[in-house]
Structure formats: C-alpha cells, structure tokens
Amino acid sequence: LVAGAALFALAVVLFRDRLGFWPSVLGYPLLSLGLAFLVLAAAGLPARWQVPGAGWLAQISYSLYLSHKLALHAVGTWAVTPWQLHGLAAFVLYATGVLVLGAALHYAVEQPFLRWRERLEMRRPAQAMPSPVAIAARSRRSISDSTVRMSSDDLPRM
C-alpha cells in the first residue's frame, strides 16, 4: 500500500509538466505500477469491507471507457484552459466531467438499450437446448451410419 501510494505521488509530481518528455516516458509507467500496487493492496482487504461508490463506478465503467476522451477534451477546452486551472482544481474538473458524461451515457443510452434487449429476449420463443446425452447419441449414430465397410476385394490391384 505504501509503495503504491509513493509511486502514485511520484507520478503526480512528474505530471506537473504534463506534456514534457520525462512525464511521458516515466510518468505513465510509474502511475501504472503505483495503481497496480494499490489494487493488489485493496484486493487483500477482507471481503466485508466495502468501498462506497465502487459498485456504481463498476456499473458505469464501460460508459466511462467510451466517453472519457471526449470528456477530457471538452473540459480542457471549455474550462481548464480558459480559466488557466492547474493542479487539484484541474483534476477535480476533469474527474467531474468524466464522471458526469460517463453517467449520462450509461443512464441515457446503455440502460435503455439493455432493457430493450431484455424485452426482445422475453418475446422470442425459448428454444429447448438438447441434452448432452442426445447430442452424443446423435453423433455416434451419424458416425456409424457413415462408416464404409471395405473388404480386400475393394482394394485396387497391382
């Protein structure tokens, strides 16, 4: 946990010059390694401990993945750059923008389409799946039906 937090802090310090050479070369690997250590430390916690908001974040994670680049660009263009924000203020705006857009996409698009898919599946007649025994019997029958019996008379003569 301490190693993860230390690597994360070092990456944050490197990212002060976000577009520079060293943050790009060392910052992202340090950030990834630090976050990996934090995840490993969190995975070792007892299962009865719950992180508030983790379930909701997991639910909207696919929408976050799809929309985070757009949110980062929009917040950077319309808020961070014009207001000349840096550090924690910029981070809070970026994080808020990503979460708001991801949640909006999840609730406005993903959830309605998932409900629609469920309704379509309910209308479709259920097809009975054959049992594994029936499949095996069918394949044995087809193998034995297609077996060709040959005798020595059928072989070509030289």
C-alpha positions in Angstrom: 0.0 0.0 0.0 2.8 2.4 0.9 4.8 1.6 -2.2 1.7 2.1 -4.4 1.0 5.5 -2.8 4.6 6.5 -3.1 4.8 5.6 -6.8 1.5 7.4 -7.4 2.7 10.5 -5.7 6.0 10.4 -7.7 4.0 10.2 -10.9 1.8 13.1 -9.9 4.9 15.2 -9.2 6.3 14.2 -12.7 3.0 15.2 -14.3 3.3 18.8 -13.3 4.9 19.2 -16.8 2.2 17.1 -18.4 3.4 17.2 -22.0 7.1 17.0 -21.3 9.5 14.2 -22.2 10.0 12.7 -18.7 6.4 12.6 -17.6 5.6 10.8 -20.8 8.4 8.3 -20.6 8.5 7.7 -16.8 5.2 9.1 -15.5 2.8 6.7 -17.1 4.7 3.5 -16.2 5.2 4.8 -12.6 1.5 5.7 -12.4 0.5 2.3 -13.7 2.8 0.5 -11.3 1.6 2.6 -8.4 -2.0 1.9 -9.2 -1.2 -1.8 -9.6 0.3 -1.9 -6.1 -2.8 -0.1 -4.8 -5.1 -2.6 -6.5 -3.1 -5.5 -5.1 -3.3 -4.0 -1.6 -7.0 -3.4 -1.9 -7.5 -7.0 -3.2 -6.0 -8.3 0.0 -8.6 -6.4 2.2 -11.2 -8.5 3.9 -14.3 -9.0 1.8 -16.6 -7.4 4.4 -15.0 -4.0 3.8 -16.9 -2.1 1.1 -15.7 0.9 -0.7 -18.5 3.4 -1.1 -19.3 4.1 -4.7 -17.3 1.2 -6.1 -20.4 -0.7 -7.2 -21.8 2.3 -9.0 -18.4 3.0 -10.6 -18.2 -0.6 -11.8 -21.7 -0.3 -13.3 -20.9 2.8 -15.4 -17.3 1.7 -16.2 -18.0 0.8 -19.8 -19.7 4.1 -20.5 -16.7 5.8 -18.8 -14.4 4.0 -21.1 -16.3 5.0 -24.1 -16.6 8.7 -23.2 -13.6 9.7 -21.2 -11.5 11.1 -24.1 -14.4 13.3 -25.2 -15.0 14.5 -21.6 -11.3 15.2 -21.1 -11.1 17.2 -24.3 -14.3 19.1 -23.6 -13.3 20.1 -20.0 -9.8 21.0 -21.1 -11.1 23.2 -24.0 -14.0 24.9 -22.2 -12.9 25.1 -18.6 -9.3 24.3 -17.7 -7.5 26.2 -20.4 -9.7 29.4 -20.5 -9.7 29.6 -16.7 -6.0 28.7 -16.5 -6.5 26.0 -13.9 -3.7 23.7 -12.6 -3.2 21.0 -10.1 -6.0 19.9 -7.9 -8.6 22.3 -9.4 -7.9 21.0 -12.9 -8.0 17.4 -11.6 -11.4 17.9 -9.9 -12.9 19.4 -13.0 -11.5 16.7 -15.3 -12.8 13.9 -12.9 -16.2 15.5 -12.6 -16.5 15.9 -16.3 -15.6 12.3 -17.0 -18.0 11.0 -14.3 -20.9 13.2 -15.4 -20.5 12.3 -19.1 -20.0 8.6 -18.4 -23.0 8.5 -16.1 -25.2 10.4 -18.6 -24.2 7.9 -21.3 -24.9 5.0 -19.0 -28.3 6.2 -17.9 -29.4 7.7 -21.2 -28.1 5.1 -23.7 -26.7 2.0 -22.2 -29.5 1.2 -19.6 -32.4 1.8 -22.1 -30.8 -0.4 -24.7 -30.1 -3.2 -22.1 -33.8 -3.1 -21.1 -34.8 -3.2 -24.7 -32.6 -6.2 -25.3 -34.2 -8.0 -22.3 -37.7 -7.3 -23.7 -36.8 -8.7 -27.1 -35.3 -11.8 -25.5 -38.5 -12.3 -23.5 -40.7 -12.2 -26.7 -38.5 -14.6 -28.5 -39.8 -18.2 -28.0 -37.4 -20.2 -25.9 -35.6 -22.9 -27.8 -35.1 -26.1 -25.9 -31.4 -26.9 -25.7 -30.7 -30.6 -26.5 -29.2 -32.5 -23.6 -25.5 -33.6 -23.9 -26.7 -37.3 -24.0 -28.9 -36.6 -27.0 -26.1 -34.8 -28.8 -23.7 -37.7 -28.1 -26.2 -40.3 -29.3 -26.8 -38.3 -32.4 -23.1 -38.0 -33.3 -22.5 -41.7 -32.6 -25.4 -42.6 -34.9 -24.1 -40.4 -37.7 -20.6 -41.8 -37.4 -21.8 -45.4 -37.6 -24.2 -44.6 -40.5 -21.4 -43.0 -42.5 -18.8 -45.7 -41.8 -17.9 -47.5 -45.0 -17.0 -51.1 -44.8 -14.3 -52.3 -47.1 -13.1 -55.7 -48.0 -9.9 -56.8 -49.7 -11.9 -57.1 -53.0 -12.4 -53.3 -52.9 -8.7 -52.5 -52.9 -7.0 -51.7 -56.2 -5.0 -54.5 -57.7 -1.5 -54.0 -59.0 
